Amino acid sequence: MLTSGDVVDLDLGMPAGQEAGFRHPAVVVTAQRVLGAEPSVVQVVPLTSVLRRFASEVELDPDPGNGLVRKSAAQCQHIRAVAASRIDNTRGNVGRSALLQIREVLGLILDVPG
């Protein structure tokens, strides 16, 4: 079963315009109570190793817990829903603190009252 904050590998498909695409790791941001029901679609934020320092991105350092091999950025501006069947592998988990940072940025992007 997936857990909120999991770093997963998946194919995001052919990108259009400036979308994230192709094969990438991503962070699962779906609420744990939803994941507990094993949904067929989950929400993810793609990761990139190209660090642009955008306000819409959260930088993550690699560590054994998250399974990242280089410093990466969670591209919150690229949040998307994907079929759970697209997920090939779970590398690790970003942890509570990083997940909260990602969700905070998502809240700003989506204008969710905080």
C-alpha positions in Angstrom: 0.0 0.0 0.0 1.2 3.5 -0.8 1.9 6.0 1.9 1.7 9.8 1.7 5.2 11.1 1.0 6.3 8.0 -0.8 8.9 8.6 -3.6 7.8 6.5 -6.5 9.0 5.8 -10.0 6.5 6.2 -12.9 6.1 7.2 -16.5 4.4 10.5 -16.9 4.0 10.1 -20.6 4.8 12.4 -23.5 4.8 16.0 -22.2 3.1 18.9 -23.9 4.6 22.4 -23.6 6.4 22.8 -20.3 4.8 19.8 -18.5 6.9 17.3 -16.7 7.0 14.1 -18.7 8.7 10.8 -19.4 10.0 8.6 -16.7 10.5 10.5 -13.4 10.4 9.9 -9.6 7.5 11.7 -8.0 6.1 12.3 -4.4 2.7 10.9 -3.6 0.7 13.7 -2.0 -2.7 12.0 -1.7 -4.1 12.0 1.8 -3.4 8.9 3.8 -7.1 8.3 4.6 -7.7 8.2 0.8 -4.7 5.9 0.2 -6.0 3.5 2.8 -8.9 2.7 0.5 -6.4 1.8 -2.3 -7.6 4.2 -4.9 -7.1 3.6 -8.6 -5.9 7.2 -9.1 -3.5 9.1 -6.9 -2.0 12.6 -6.8 1.7 13.1 -7.4 4.2 15.9 -7.6 7.1 15.1 -10.1 10.7 15.5 -9.0 13.5 16.9 -11.1 17.3 17.1 -10.5 17.4 20.4 -12.4 17.3 22.9 -9.6 15.7 26.2 -10.7 14.9 27.6 -7.3 11.3 28.4 -8.3 9.0 29.4 -5.4 6.7 26.6 -6.6 9.4 24.0 -5.9 10.6 22.3 -2.7 14.2 21.1 -2.7 14.9 17.7 -1.2 18.3 16.4 -0.2 19.1 12.7 -1.0 19.2 10.3 1.9 18.7 6.6 2.5 15.1 7.2 3.7 13.8 8.8 0.5 15.8 6.8 -2.0 17.0 9.8 -4.0 20.5 9.7 -5.4 20.9 13.5 -6.0 19.4 16.7 -4.8 16.0 17.1 -6.3 13.1 19.6 -6.5 9.5 18.7 -6.0 7.7 20.5 -8.8 4.5 21.5 -7.1 3.4 23.4 -10.1 3.2 20.1 -12.0 0.8 18.3 -9.6 -1.2 15.7 -11.4 -3.5 12.7 -11.0 -2.1 9.4 -12.3 -3.4 5.8 -12.3 -1.9 3.9 -9.4 -1.0 1.2 -12.0 1.6 3.6 -13.5 3.7 3.3 -10.4 6.6 0.9 -11.0 8.5 1.1 -7.7 8.6 2.9 -4.3 12.1 4.2 -3.5 11.4 5.6 0.0 9.5 8.4 1.7 10.4 12.1 2.0 9.2 12.3 5.6 6.7 14.4 7.4 8.6 17.7 7.3 9.2 17.6 3.5 5.7 16.4 2.8 4.3 19.3 4.9 6.4 21.8 2.9 5.2 20.3 -0.4 1.6 20.5 0.8 2.1 24.1 1.9 3.3 25.1 -1.5 0.4 23.2 -3.1 -2.0 25.2 -0.9 -0.4 28.5 -2.1 -0.7 27.4 -5.7 -4.3 26.3 -5.4 -5.3 29.2 -3.1 -6.4 26.9 -0.4 -7.0 28.9 2.9 -4.4 27.8 5.4 
